[in-house]
Structure formats: C-alpha cells, structure tokens
Amino acid sequence: MNRRKSFVPIFVISGIVLLLLGWWMFRPFEQKERVALIHVDGVITGGRGQGGLWGDGGGTDSVIRQIQSARDDDEVRAVVIRINSPGGSAPASQEVGEELKKLRATGKVVFASMGDIAASGGYWIAALCDKIYANPGTITGSIGVYIPYANWEELFKKIGVHGEKIKSGPHKDMLSPERPMTAKERAIIQEMVDDLYEQFVAVIAEGRKMDPAQVRKLADGRIYTGRQARSLGLVDEMGTM
C-alpha cells in the first residue's frame, strides 16, 4: 500500500519534466535582427554566369535571388553588398540595381562595401545603395560605356580566309571582324553607347543625389582610388567590410 503511493510523486515529476522539455523544443522562436551579406564577384553577367580564362563570371541570377530572400525575410534589418568586380554587362547591372531599389523600398538599409575593385557596372550597383564604404586603395569609377570591336580583315587575307554572309538587312552583321565598319553603322553603335551612358549618369545622379552635370564631369571613363572617390562624392566613408 505504502509502496504504491510512493510511486505517484515520481510519475508527477516525470510528467512535468516531459511537458517542460516539449515546450522548450517546440516553443516559438524569438524574432532576431540580422544583417545579410551578399557578394557580387567577378565580371557581371546576366543569368547563371559562366567560366572563362580570367575566372568565373558573376552571374546575376544568384545575386538577385539573395536580394529577394533578404527583402522577404523579416529578421533581416540591413544588407551589405560586398563588391569585387571590374564591371560587365549594363543590363545585368540594371537588373541587380532594380532589385536593390525594391529592397530599400521595404525600409531595410543597404550598404555597399567595396573590395579590391568596384568599377563600371560594379559602381553602378554600389550607387544604388544607401551608403558606400571603400578602402583607400579600392579601384572604382570607370563610369562609362564601351562596345568592343576588332577588324581582322587584313589578317584573314594573309592566312587565306574569306568569309561570306547571306543577311536579311544591311546592318545584320554590324561589328563583324571580317570587314570595316561603315559610317552609318558607327553612328548606330555610338547612339547606343550614348544612350547607355545617359542611363548610367542618371543612376549615379539619383543614387548619390548629385547634379547630372557634375556626374558627367567625373564620368569620362577614368578610374579613381577609394580615397579620391570619397573626395569627389562618389564614396561616403573609408572602411573595410
């Protein structure tokens, strides 16, 4: 009789322990505030990127997914975009920039942290952040646009290569290395470059709150050190990641 009664407190204590353990394991997680870190590395290209002689290209699909994830995560209060890129595709840089605008629209703070280099398209992305940090020796700037073109016609003649094309229009093979560019084609390409350049200037003027005329004075394609860029208003502060 007494033995049976002595087991009751043990069962009660065991039940309480199990209840406490269950609450601990399945309790609602407390919301925490976090800072997301997103890397933009290598030559900026659209899509998934691709390997090359100078390393892998910085495909923007992954970067965009990370920005969207940070935007939708309530625990993320701020984002650091770590940039190590000499630039690349203008449309790819634009896509990342548009996602950064959507991210900032949620009220989350976005900082750019420049590494070895954040030039051209890399700076395009940085300019759309709330604040830009750079090392004194970071290579930045290179604000501008170019479309490469090579004429191998004389080389082809020397090695006996002769190419022919059947084309749907007179400008379908613009930038072909097998023939000289015509004056009309050069004007067409120049119009494209000028339009992209004005888009670049507008992005910097908006992001850095600068007069477009002032941006154009700085946007002649030259590069700057991080310290020079700060004195010109292209960078906010010196600082490492």
Phi and psi in degrees as GROMACS dihedral restraints (atoms count N, CA, C in turn):
[ dihedral_restraints ]
;  ai    aj    ak    al  type     phi  dphi    fc
    3     4     5     6     1   -67.7    20    10
    4     5     6     7     1   -34.5    20    10
    6     7     8     9     1   -62.5    20    10
    7     8     9    10     1   -43.1    20    10
    9    10    11    12     1   -61.2    20    10
   10    11    12    13     1   -42.9    20    10
   12    13    14    15     1   -64.5    20    10
   13    14    15    16     1   -31.8    20    10
   15    16    17    18     1   -68.6    20    10
   16    17    18    19     1   -20.2    20    10
   18    19    20    21     1   -81.0    20    10
   19    20    21    22     1   -20.5    20    10
   21    22    23    24     1   -60.3    20    10
   22    23    24    25     1   -49.8    20    10
   24    25    26    27     1   -60.2    20    10
   25    26    27    28     1   -33.2    20    10
   27    28    29    30     1   -65.1    20    10
   28    29    30    31     1   -44.4    20    10
   30    31    32    33     1   -64.2    20    10
   31    32    33    34     1   -39.4    20    10
   33    34    35    36     1   -63.9    20    10
   34    35    36    37     1   -46.7    20    10
   36    37    38    39     1   -62.9    20    10
   37    38    39    40     1   -42.5    20    10
   39    40    41    42     1   -60.7    20    10
   40    41    42    43     1   -41.5    20    10
   42    43    44    45     1   -63.5    20    10
   43    44    45    46     1   -41.2    20    10
   45    46    47    48     1   -63.6    20    10
   46    47    48    49     1   -42.2    20    10
   48    49    50    51     1   -61.5    20    10
   49    50    51    52     1   -44.1    20    10
   51    52    53    54     1   -64.0    20    10
   52    53    54    55     1   -39.7    20    10
   54    55    56    57     1   -63.9    20    10
   55    56    57    58     1   -44.2    20    10
   57    58    59    60     1   -64.3    20    10
   58    59    60    61     1   -40.3    20    10
   60    61    62    63     1   -64.8    20    10
   61    62    63    64     1   -41.5    20    10
   63    64    65    66     1   -64.1    20    10
   64    65    66    67     1   -40.6    20    10
   66    67    68    69     1   -63.7    20    10
   67    68    69    70     1   -40.7    20    10
   69    70    71    72     1   -64.4    20    10
   70    71    72    73     1   -40.5    20    10
   72    73    74    75     1   -74.1    20    10
   73    74    75    76     1   -35.8    20    10
   75    76    77    78     1  -113.7    20    10
   76    77    78    79     1    15.4    20    10
   78    79    80    81     1   -65.3    20    10
   79    80    81    82     1   152.0    20    10
   81    82    83    84     1   -62.5    20    10
   82    83    84    85     1   131.8    20    10
   84    85    86    87     1   -71.1    20    10
   85    86    87    88     1   136.5    20    10
   87    88    89    90     1   -70.9    20    10
   88    89    90    91     1   139.4    20    10
   90    91    92    93     1   -70.3    20    10
   91    92    93    94     1   133.5    20    10
   93    94    95    96     1  -119.7    20    10
   94    95    96    97     1   155.2    20    10
   96    97    98    99     1  -100.4    20    10
   97    98    99   100     1   132.1    20    10
   99   100   101   102     1  -133.0    20    10
  100   101   102   103     1   160.4    20    10
  102   103   104   105     1  -112.4    20    10
  103   104   105   106     1   124.6    20    10
  105   106   107   108     1   -89.0    20    10
  106   107   108   109     1   141.7    20    10
  108   109   110   111     1  -116.4    20    10
  109   110   111   112     1   121.8    20    10
  111   112   113   114     1  -124.1    20    10
  112   113   114   115     1   127.9    20    10
  114   115   116   117     1   -97.4    20    10
  115   116   117   118     1   136.5    20    10
  117   118   119   120     1  -118.2    20    10
  118   119   120   121     1   102.4    20    10
  120   121   122   123     1  -118.7    20    10
  121   122   123   124     1   145.4    20    10
  123   124   125   126     1    76.7    20    10
  124   125   126   127     1  -172.6    20    10
  126   127   128   129     1   -66.8    20    10
  127   128   129   130     1   129.9    20    10
  129   130   131   132     1   -80.2    20    10
  130   131   132   133     1   118.6    20    10
  132   133   134   135     1  -133.2    20    10
  133   134   135   136     1   153.3    20    10
  135   136   137   138     1   -73.7    20    10
  136   137   138   139     1   163.1    20    10
  138   139   140   141     1    77.2    20    10
  139   140   141   142     1  -146.1    20    10
  141   142   143   144     1   -86.8    20    10
  142   143   144   145     1    -3.6    20    10
  144   145   146   147     1    81.7    20    10
  145   146   147   148     1   174.6    20    10
  147   148   149   150     1  -157.4    20    10
  148   149   150   151     1   155.1    20    10
  150   151   152   153     1   -78.2    20    10
  151   152   153   154     1   156.3    20    10
  153   154   155   156     1  -157.7    20    10
  154   155   156   157     1  -176.9    20    10
  156   157   158   159     1   -60.0    20    10
  157   158   159   160     1   -35.3    20    10
  159   160   161   162     1  -101.3    20    10
  160   161   162   163     1    21.3    20    10
  162   163   164   165     1   107.1    20    10
  163   164   165   166     1   179.8    20    10
  165   166   167   168     1   -73.1    20    10
  166   167   168   169     1   142.0    20    10
  168   169   170   171     1   -77.5    20    10
  169   170   171   172     1   152.0    20    10
  171   172   173   174     1   -84.9    20    10
  172   173   174   175     1    80.8    20    10
  174   175   176   177     1   -59.6    20    10
  175   176   177   178     1   134.9    20    10
  177   178   179   180     1   -85.6    20    10
  178   179   180   181     1   -12.7    20    10
  180   181   182   183     1   -56.3    20    10
  181   182   183   184     1   -47.2    20    10
  183   184   185   186     1   -65.3    20    10
  184   185   186   187     1   -42.3    20    10
  186   187   188   189     1   -61.6    20    10
  187   188   189   190     1   -44.7    20    10
  189   190   191   192     1   -63.6    20    10
  190   191   192   193     1   -41.3    20    10
  192   193   194   195     1   -60.8    20    10
  193   194   195   196     1   -40.8    20    10
  195   196   197   198     1   -67.0    20    10
  196   197   198   199     1   -38.9    20    10
  198   199   200   201     1   -64.4    20    10
  199   200   201   202     1   -43.7    20    10
  201   202   203   204     1   -63.8    20    10
  202   203   204   205     1   -39.4    20    10
  204   205   206   207     1   -63.4    20    10
  205   206   207   208     1   -42.6    20    10
  207   208   209   210     1   -65.6    20    10
  208   209   210   211     1   -35.9    20    10
  210   211   212   213     1   -64.0    20    10
  211   212   213   214     1   -39.4    20    10
  213   214   215   216     1   -88.8    20    10
  214   215   216   217     1    -8.4    20    10
  216   217   218   219     1   -89.5    20    10
  217   218   219   220     1   114.8    20    10
  219   220   221   222     1   -67.2    20    10
  220   221   222   223     1   -21.6    20    10
  222   223   224   225     1   -78.5    20    10
  223   224   225   226     1   -21.4    20    10
  225   226   227   228     1   -80.4    20    10
  226   227   228   229     1   118.2    20    10
  228   229   230   231     1  -102.8    20    10
  229   230   231   232     1   -21.5    20    10
  231   232   233   234     1  -151.5    20    10
  232   233   234   235     1   158.3    20    10
  234   235   236   237     1  -133.9    20    10
  235   236   237   238     1   136.5    20    10
  237   238   239   240     1  -108.9    20    10
  238   239   240   241     1   121.7    20    10
  240   241   242   243     1   -97.4    20    10
  241   242   243   244     1   107.4    20    10
  243   244   245   246     1   -91.1    20    10
  244   245   246   247     1   115.0    20    10
  246   247   248   249     1  -110.9    20    10
  247   248   249   250     1   124.9    20    10
  249   250   251   252     1  -135.0    20    10
  250   251   252   253     1    79.5    20    10
  252   253   254   255     1  -150.7    20    10
  253   254   255   256     1   138.8    20    10
  255   256   257   258     1   -83.9    20    10
  256   257   258   259     1    -0.9    20    10
  258   259   260   261     1   113.3    20    10
  259   260   261   262     1  -157.9    20    10
  261   262   263   264     1   156.0    20    10
  262   263   264   265     1  -133.0    20    10
  264   265   266   267     1   -71.6    20    10
  265   266   267   268     1   131.0    20    10
  267   268   269   270     1   -65.3    20    10
  268   269   270   271     1   -47.5    20    10
  270   271   272   273     1   -60.4    20    10
  271   272   273   274     1   -37.7    20    10
  273   274   275   276     1   -65.9    20    10
  274   275   276   277     1   -40.8    20    10
  276   277   278   279     1   -63.5    20    10
  277   278   279   280     1   -38.8    20    10
  279   280   281   282     1   -61.8    20    10
  280   281   282   283     1   -42.3    20    10
  282   283   284   285     1   -61.3    20    10
  283   284   285   286     1   -44.8    20    10
  285   286   287   288     1   -63.5    20    10
  286   287   288   289     1   -43.2    20    10
  288   289   290   291     1   -59.5    20    10
  289   290   291   292     1   -41.2    20    10
  291   292   293   294     1   -64.8    20    10
  292   293   294   295     1   -37.3    20    10
  294   295   296   297     1   -67.9    20    10
  295   296   297   298     1   -34.9    20    10
  297   298   299   300     1   -65.3    20    10
  298   299   300   301     1   -37.3    20    10
  300   301   302   303     1   -61.5    20    10
  301   302   303   304     1   -44.0    20    10
  303   304   305   306     1   -64.2    20    10
  304   305   306   307     1   -38.6    20    10
  306   307   308   309     1   -63.1    20    10
  307   308   309   310     1   -47.0    20    10
  309   310   311   312     1   -66.7    20    10
  310   311   312   313     1   -28.6    20    10
  312   313   314   315     1   -64.1    20    10
  313   314   315   316     1   -20.1    20    10
  315   316   317   318     1   -80.0    20    10
  316   317   318   319     1    -7.0    20    10
  318   319   320   321     1    96.4    20    10
  319   320   321   322     1    -1.7    20    10
  321   322   323   324     1   -80.2    20    10
  322   323   324   325     1   141.4    20    10
  324   325   326   327     1   -85.4    20    10
  325   326   327   328     1   137.0    20    10
  327   328   329   330     1  -123.7    20    10
  328   329   330   331     1   120.7    20    10
  330   331   332   333     1  -108.7    20    10
  331   332   333   334     1   142.7    20    10
  333   334   335   336     1  -101.6    20    10
  334   335   336   337     1   132.6    20    10
  336   337   338   339     1  -120.2    20    10
  337   338   339   340     1   113.7    20    10
  339   340   341   342     1   -88.9    20    10
  340   341   342   343     1   133.9    20    10
  342   343   344   345     1   -94.1    20    10
  343   344   345   346     1  -124.4    20    10
  345   346   347   348     1   -64.4    20    10
  346   347   348   349     1   -42.8    20    10
  348   349   350   351     1  -150.5    20    10
  349   350   351   352     1   137.6    20    10
  351   352   353   354     1  -145.6    20    10
  352   353   354   355     1    78.8    20    10
  354   355   356   357     1  -117.7    20    10
  355   356   357   358     1   162.9    20    10
  357   358   359   360     1    50.4    20    10
  358   359   360   361     1  -117.6    20    10
  360   361   362   363     1   -60.0    20    10
  361   362   363   364     1   -29.3    20    10
  363   364   365   366     1   -64.4    20    10
  364   365   366   367     1   -39.4    20    10
  366   367   368   369     1   -74.0    20    10
  367   368   369   370     1   -33.7    20    10
  369   370   371   372     1   -51.2    20    10
  370   371   372   373     1   -48.3    20    10
  372   373   374   375     1   -65.5    20    10
  373   374   375   376     1   -43.8    20    10
  375   376   377   378     1   -60.7    20    10
  376   377   378   379     1   -38.1    20    10
  378   379   380   381     1   -63.8    20    10
  379   380   381   382     1   -18.1    20    10
  381   382   383   384     1   -95.8    20    10
  382   383   384   385     1    10.0    20    10
  384   385   386   387     1   -95.9    20    10
  385   386   387   388     1   162.5    20    10
  387   388   389   390     1   -66.1    20    10
  388   389   390   391     1   -36.3    20    10
  390   391   392   393     1  -150.2    20    10
  391   392   393   394     1   144.7    20    10
  393   394   395   396     1  -117.1    20    10
  394   395   396   397     1   127.1    20    10
  396   397   398   399     1  -112.1    20    10
  397   398   399   400     1   142.3    20    10
  399   400   401   402     1  -143.5    20    10
  400   401   402   403     1   157.0    20    10
  402   403   404   405     1   -78.1    20    10
  403   404   405   406     1   154.3    20    10
  405   406   407   408     1   -56.0    20    10
  406   407   408   409     1   -32.0    20    10
  408   409   410   411     1   -98.0    20    10
  409   410   411   412     1     4.2    20    10
  411   412   413   414     1   -57.7    20    10
  412   413   414   415     1   136.2    20    10
  414   415   416   417     1   -89.1    20    10
  415   416   417   418     1   122.7    20    10
  417   418   419   420     1  -141.3    20    10
  418   419   420   421     1  -171.3    20    10
  420   421   422   423     1    86.4    20    10
  421   422   423   424     1  -127.8    20    10
  423   424   425   426     1    53.1    20    10
  424   425   426   427     1    42.2    20    10
  426   427   428   429     1   -78.9    20    10
  427   428   429   430     1   112.2    20    10
  429   430   431   432     1   163.2    20    10
  430   431   432   433     1  -176.2    20    10
  432   433   434   435     1  -139.4    20    10
  433   434   435   436     1   140.8    20    10
  435   436   437   438     1  -146.2    20    10
  436   437   438   439     1   150.7    20    10
  438   439   440   441     1  -118.7    20    10
  439   440   441   442     1   116.1    20    10
  441   442   443   444     1   -72.1    20    10
  442   443   444   445     1   149.4    20    10
  444   445   446   447     1  -152.5    20    10
  445   446   447   448     1   135.9    20    10
  447   448   449   450     1  -131.5    20    10
  448   449   450   451     1   139.5    20    10
  450   451   452   453     1  -110.3    20    10
  451   452   453   454     1   108.7    20    10
  453   454   455   456     1  -101.9    20    10
  454   455   456   457     1    16.9    20    10
  456   457   458   459     1   -56.0    20    10
  457   458   459   460     1   -47.5    20    10
  459   460   461   462     1   -65.7    20    10
  460   461   462   463     1   -38.1    20    10
  462   463   464   465     1   -63.9    20    10
  463   464   465   466     1   -43.3    20    10
  465   466   467   468     1   -60.7    20    10
  466   467   468   469     1   -37.8    20    10
  468   469   470   471     1   -63.8    20    10
  469   470   471   472     1   -40.9    20    10
  471   472   473   474     1   -66.5    20    10
  472   473   474   475     1   -34.7    20    10
  474   475   476   477     1   -98.3    20    10
  475   476   477   478     1     3.4    20    10
  477   478   479   480     1    79.9    20    10
  478   479   480   481     1    29.0    20    10
  480   481   482   483     1  -101.3    20    10
  481   482   483   484     1   127.8    20    10
  483   484   485   486     1  -129.3    20    10
  484   485   486   487     1   117.8    20    10
  486   487   488   489     1  -105.6    20    10
  487   488   489   490     1   143.1    20    10
  489   490   491   492     1  -130.1    20    10
  490   491   492   493     1   152.7    20    10
  492   493   494   495     1  -135.5    20    10
  493   494   495   496     1   145.3    20    10
  495   496   497   498     1  -109.3    20    10
  496   497   498   499     1   112.2    20    10
  498   499   500   501     1  -124.0    20    10
  499   500   501   502     1   156.6    20    10
  501   502   503   504     1   -83.1    20    10
  502   503   504   505     1   -17.5    20    10
  504   505   506   507     1  -155.0    20    10
  505   506   507   508     1   162.4    20    10
  507   508   509   510     1   -65.2    20    10
  508   509   510   511     1   -22.5    20    10
  510   511   512   513     1  -108.8    20    10
  511   512   513   514     1    10.3    20    10
  513   514   515   516     1   -64.4    20    10
  514   515   516   517     1   -29.1    20    10
  516   517   518   519     1  -108.6    20    10
  517   518   519   520     1    34.1    20    10
  519   520   521   522     1   -58.1    20    10
  520   521   522   523     1   146.6    20    10
  522   523   524   525     1    71.2    20    10
  523   524   525   526     1    11.7    20    10
  525   526   527   528     1   -65.1    20    10
  526   527   528   529     1   134.2    20    10
  528   529   530   531     1   -77.2    20    10
  529   530   531   532     1    -3.2    20    10
  531   532   533   534     1   -89.5    20    10
  532   533   534   535     1    -5.8    20    10
  534   535   536   537     1  -152.6    20    10
  535   536   537   538     1   161.2    20    10
  537   538   539   540     1   -68.9    20    10
  538   539   540   541     1   152.5    20    10
  540   541   542   543     1   -79.2    20    10
  541   542   543   544     1   137.5    20    10
  543   544   545   546     1   -79.6    20    10
  544   545   546   547     1   164.3    20    10
  546   547   548   549     1   -61.7    20    10
  547   548   549   550     1   -38.2    20    10
  549   550   551   552     1   -64.9    20    10
  550   551   552   553     1   -43.4    20    10
  552   553   554   555     1   -65.7    20    10
  553   554   555   556     1   -39.4    20    10
  555   556   557   558     1   -61.4    20    10
  556   557   558   559     1   -39.7    20    10
  558   559   560   561     1   -65.5    20    10
  559   560   561   562     1   -38.5    20    10
  561   562   563   564     1   -63.5    20    10
  562   563   564   565     1   -47.5    20    10
  564   565   566   567     1   -64.3    20    10
  565   566   567   568     1   -40.6    20    10
  567   568   569   570     1   -62.0    20    10
  568   569   570   571     1   -38.4    20    10
  570   571   572   573     1   -62.2    20    10
  571   572   573   574     1   -40.2    20    10
  573   574   575   576     1   -63.2    20    10
  574   575   576   577     1   -47.0    20    10
  576   577   578   579     1   -60.9    20    10
  577   578   579   580     1   -43.5    20    10
  579   580   581   582     1   -63.3    20    10
  580   581   582   583     1   -39.8    20    10
  582   583   584   585     1   -65.7    20    10
  583   584   585   586     1   -45.9    20    10
  585   586   587   588     1   -62.3    20    10
  586   587   588   589     1   -37.9    20    10
  588   589   590   591     1   -62.2    20    10
  589   590   591   592     1   -44.1    20    10
  591   592   593   594     1   -64.6    20    10
  592   593   594   595     1   -34.7    20    10
  594   595   596   597     1   -63.9    20    10
  595   596   597   598     1   -41.6    20    10
  597   598   599   600     1   -62.6    20    10
  598   599   600   601     1   -47.4    20    10
  600   601   602   603     1   -58.9    20    10
  601   602   603   604     1   -42.4    20    10
  603   604   605   606     1   -63.3    20    10
  604   605   606   607     1   -39.1    20    10
  606   607   608   609     1   -62.7    20    10
  607   608   609   610     1   -46.1    20    10
  609   610   611   612     1   -67.7    20    10
  610   611   612   613     1   -42.1    20    10
  612   613   614   615     1   -60.0    20    10
  613   614   615   616     1   -41.2    20    10
  615   616   617   618     1   -71.1    20    10
  616   617   618   619     1   -49.4    20    10
  618   619   620   621     1   -67.4    20    10
  619   620   621   622     1   -38.0    20    10
  621   622   623   624     1   -97.5    20    10
  622   623   624   625     1     0.7    20    10
  624   625   626   627     1    53.7    20    10
  625   626   627   628     1    51.9    20    10
  627   628   629   630     1  -118.4    20    10
  628   629   630   631     1   155.9    20    10
  630   631   632   633     1   -70.4    20    10
  631   632   633   634     1   134.0    20    10
  633   634   635   636     1   -54.1    20    10
  634   635   636   637     1   -34.9    20    10
  636   637   638   639     1   -63.8    20    10
  637   638   639   640     1   -38.4    20    10
  639   640   641   642     1   -68.1    20    10
  640   641   642   643     1   -38.5    20    10
  642   643   644   645     1   -61.6    20    10
  643   644   645   646     1   -43.0    20    10
  645   646   647   648     1   -61.2    20    10
  646   647   648   649     1   -33.1    20    10
  648   649   650   651     1   -64.5    20    10
  649   650   651   652     1   -31.0    20    10
  651   652   653   654     1   -91.0    20    10
  652   653   654   655     1   -20.1    20    10
  654   655   656   657     1   -97.8    20    10
  655   656   657   658     1    58.5    20    10
  657   658   659   660     1  -104.8    20    10
  658   659   660   661     1    15.6    20    10
  660   661   662   663     1    95.9    20    10
  661   662   663   664     1   -12.2    20    10
  663   664   665   666     1   -72.2    20    10
  664   665   666   667     1   160.3    20    10
  666   667   668   669     1  -104.1    20    10
  667   668   669   670     1   157.5    20    10
  669   670   671   672     1  -131.4    20    10
  670   671   672   673     1   156.4    20    10
  672   673   674   675     1   -78.7    20    10
  673   674   675   676     1   165.1    20    10
  675   676   677   678     1   -59.2    20    10
  676   677   678   679     1   -39.3    20    10
  678   679   680   681     1   -67.1    20    10
  679   680   681   682     1   -40.7    20    10
  681   682   683   684     1   -63.4    20    10
  682   683   684   685     1   -42.5    20    10
  684   685   686   687     1   -62.1    20    10
  685   686   687   688     1   -36.7    20    10
  687   688   689   690     1   -64.7    20    10
  688   689   690   691     1   -42.7    20    10
  690   691   692   693     1   -65.6    20    10
  691   692   693   694     1   -23.0    20    10
  693   694   695   696     1   -94.0    20    10
  694   695   696   697     1    -4.0    20    10
  696   697   698   699     1    89.4    20    10
  697   698   699   700     1     7.4    20    10
  699   700   701   702     1   -86.2    20    10
  700   701   702   703     1   -16.3    20    10
  702   703   704   705     1  -133.0    20    10
  703   704   705   706     1   146.4    20    10
  705   706   707   708     1   -87.4    20    10
  706   707   708   709     1   -49.6    20    10
  708   709   710   711     1  -143.3    20    10
  709   710   711   712     1   155.3    20    10
  711   712   713   714     1   -84.3    20    10
  712   713   714   715     1   136.3    20    10
  714   715   716   717     1   174.1    20    10
  715   716   717   718     1   148.4    20    10
  717   718   719   720     1   -87.6    20    10
  718   719   720   721     1   175.4    20    10
